[in-house]
């Protein structure tokens, strides 16, 4: 009798391999990386290289001395984790904190569950949230774009558009008045705003997303359902009270929504397996993001929303399990 071996996720149903998928996502992130280097200079390069090197190093150590399994540092997953962690950090972030964040992302977020395919949570977001809670001052110190690629001078820092809006509305100002002191939507689209490395250019992230869709690395279900639910719910809030709630375009172009929708929530290990489940997953992230942003203590909510929905993926998969071939359907 033939025996079939059921392997751990990710399950790639094409000519792609794990290596091709991981390096494909890395290629898709390059436009956003180039934009961050253009605006934040050597700081962006430093944060990225340290995060990647530390992630690969810690994955090697955990596999070599604790799990004692076959090394997978060449499959690109550790590089991708480091790159995504860097994209969630400001360009001025201290080196030793980057290393700590990489240790948490790889050690706790990934290897403590057995490595790639076993982790229920996105490792880069585990590292990001740990750093935000542990070092909130450094994690919210956002250098302003300088357009000096090789500048050795520390850039001036300032709040992100989301933080500025939340502060001003919290102090009693209307959204319309608050937006006068916030970069325009076009600036947010091209990247002329303060923020983490991966948040500054909506255009670059969209280019990367189109590339991954064309290469069939991701499907449309999670990004569209997440972005669509955010747009619809935020539009409702805006129509109810435009003095307190910003319009959907502002939220979609600022912060980590596009980075989260295209690159973080679509992680094949920590997202649902079926299209229907992916839509539910995306809608859940979108709704949580809107509520956290509008009513929570933090101006941003994407990371928390994705991690919360990561924890519900087993339940979503169970609820939307595809029928087995040849399975008889009974009418109860």
N, C-alpha and C positions, 0 to 999 in steps of 0.2 A: 504494500500500500504506500502511495506517495504521501510524504509529509510536507506540509507547507510551513515555512517559518514566517511568523508575523513580526516584522521589525518595527522599531519605534519611529515616530514621526521625526522629521518631515517625510511624507510619502509623495514622491515626485512621479506623476503619471505621464511622463513624456520622455523625450530623449535627453532631457536635462539631468544633471547630477547635482548633488548638494554643492559641490565646488562651483559649478557653473552658475547656480542660483545665487550663492553668496557673493561671488565676484561680479555677477550681473547687477546686484543691488549696489555694490561698491561703485561700479561704473556710473550707475544712475545718480549717485550722491555727488559725483565730481563737479557738476555745474554749481551746486550750492557751496561746495568747498572752495571753488575758485572765487565765487562772489565774496565769501567770508574772508578769504585771504586778501582780496582787493580792498575791502573796507577796513579790516582789522589788522592787516599786515602780519608781522612776525609773531604776534600774540596768537593768532589763529593757527599758524604753523606749529608753534610750540605746544599748544593744547592738544592738537590733533595727533602729533607724533608721540607725545608722552602717553596719551590715552591708548593708542594702538599698541605701542611697545609694551606698556604695563599689562594690558589685557592678554596679549600673546604670552608674555612671560609668566603670568599667574596661571594661565590655563596649562602651560607646560608643567609648572610645578605641581599643580593639583593632580594632573594625570600621571606624572612620573612618580610621585611619592605617596599619594593618597588613594586614588582610584586604581592606579597601576594597570591601566588599560592601554590600548593602542593610541598613540598620539594623533590628535586631529587638528593640530594647529595649522596644518597646511590646507584645510578645507575652506578657510576664509571666514569662518564664523566668529573667531576671536577678533580678527581684524575688523569685521563689521560691528561687533559689539563695542570695540574701542572707538570706532569712527562715530557711531550713533551716540555714545556717551559724550564725546567731544562736541557733537552738534547740540547737546543740551546744556553746554557750559558757556560762560562768558570768556572772552579772549584774555582777560586779565586774571583768570583763576590760578591760584598758586599750584606749583608743580606737585608738592607733596599731597595736596588734597585731590588732585587728579589721580595720583597713584592709589590713594585710599578708595576713591570712587571706583577705580578699575578693579581693585581687590574685591570690593563688595559685589560689583556687577558679575564678575566671573566666579568668585568663591561662593557667594550666597545665592545670587540670582541664577546661576547656571550649574556649576560643578557640584554643589551640595545636593542637587537632585539627580546627579548621575551624568551630567553632560548634555550635549545637544540632543534634542528629542525628548528629554525627560522634564525639562524646566517648564513649569506652568506659567511663569511670569516672564515678561520681556526683560532680559538681564540689564540692558542699558538703562531702562526706566527704573529698575530696582536701585541701581547705582545713583541715578539722578535724584530720586526721591530721598534716598539716604543722605546725600550731600545737602539737599535743600533743607532737610530737617536738622541736620547736624551743624551746618555752616550757613545759616540763612543770610548773613550779611554779605559774605563773599559770593553767594549764589545769586544775589540780587544787585550786584554791583556791575552795571552794564556799560562798557565803554561805548562812546559814540563813534559812528563811522568816520574815518579820516581820509579814505581814499589814498593812503600812503602805504604801498605794498611793503616796503622795506624800512618803515619807520621804527626807530629804536626808542622813540619817545612815548611814554604812557599817554594814552588818549584820555580826554575828559570823560567822566562817567555821568550817567543820568538814568532816569527811570524809563522803562519800556512804555509804549503807548497804552498797553492794558493797565499798567500800574498807575500811570498818570490819570487815566480816565477814572479808575476806581477811587483814587485819592480825591480828585476834584468833585466827583459826584457825591462822595461821602461827606465832603465839606459843604454840600448844599448847592453846588453849581449845577446848571443844566448841562446835558450832554452837548448841546450846540455850542455853548460857551467853552466847555472843556476841550472840544475838538479844535478850537482855534489855536491852541498851544501844542497840538500834537501833529506829527508829520502827516502829510497828505496820503491818500490812498495810493496814489501813484508811487510815492516814495516807498511805501510799504511793499508795493508790488515788485519794485526793482531792487530793494534792499537798503535804501538810504535811511535806516532806522537802527536804534540800539536794540540789543537783544542777544540771545545765544547765537552761536555760530550757524546753526541750522534753521534759524527763524527769520533771518534778515531778508531773504528774497523769495517771495511767492513764485515769481517767474521761474527761478532756477529749480525749485522743487517740483513745479508742474512739468517742466521739461524732463526731469528725472522720472516722474510718474508716467508720462507718455512713453518713454523708453521702455519701462518695465512692462507696461501693457502690451506694447508691440512685441516684446520678447516673451510674452506670456509668463512672466515671473510672478505677476500678481493678476488678479481679476478685478473687475470694476465694483464688485458687490460691497466690500467694506468701505473703500474711499467714498463712493457715491452715497451710500446710505448714511455714513457718518456726517459728511459735509451737508447732505440734503436735510438731515434731521436738525442739524445746528441752524441752518438757514431758515427753516420753517418755524422752529420754536422761537428763535431770536426775533424773527419778523413779527410773531404774535406779541411778544413782550414790547417790541418797538411800537407797534400800532396801539397797544394799550396805554403806554406812557413813554413817549419819545423824549421827554425831559430826563428820564432816569435810565433808560435802556438805549444803547447804541444800535444802529441798524446792522443787519446781517453782514454786509460787506466789510464793515470795520472789523468784526470778529473773525471773519474768514481770512482776512489779509494780515492780521496781527497775531503774534504769539505762535504757539506750536500746533495749530490745527492742521495745517497742510503737512507739516513734518510728521505729525502723529498719524494722520489719515493715510498717507501714502507709504510711509516707511516703517512706522512703529506698530500700528494696529494690524498691518498686513503680514506680520511675522508668521510664517506658516506653522511654526511649532506651537505658538500660543494663541492661535485664532481657530475658529470652528472649521470643520472639514467640509460641510455642505454649503451650497449657495444660500439657501434659506437661513441657515444658521449664521452665516456671515452677515447677512442683512440685519438680522436681529442684533447681532454683536455690534455692528456699526451704528445702528440706531441707539442702542444702549449707551455707547460711548458718547455719541452726540448729545443726548439728553443730559447725561451726567455732566458733561463739559459746560453746557449752558447754565445749569443750575449752580455749579461750583463757581463759575466766573461771575455770575450775577448776585449770588447770595452767600457765597463762601468767604472765608477769610483771605484766601489767596486770589490774586487777579487772574491767574492761570489755572486751568483744571484738567488739561489734556492728559498729563501723566497719571494723575490719580484715577481719572475715568478709565483709561486703558487698563491699568492694573486691577481695578475693581472688576471690569468685565473679563479680564484674563481668568480671574478666579471662578467665573461662571461658565467658562468654556466647556468643562465636562458635562454640566447640566444641559447646556445648549446642544452639544453633540448628542446627548441621550434623547433629547426631545425631537431632534431632526435627523434621526438615524435613517439612512437610505435603505430601501427594501433590498434584501438579498435576491440575487438572480434565482428565479424559480420559486420564490416564496409565495405561498398561497395567501390571498387576501380574503379574510372572512368578514362578513357584515354582521356586527353585533346588534 
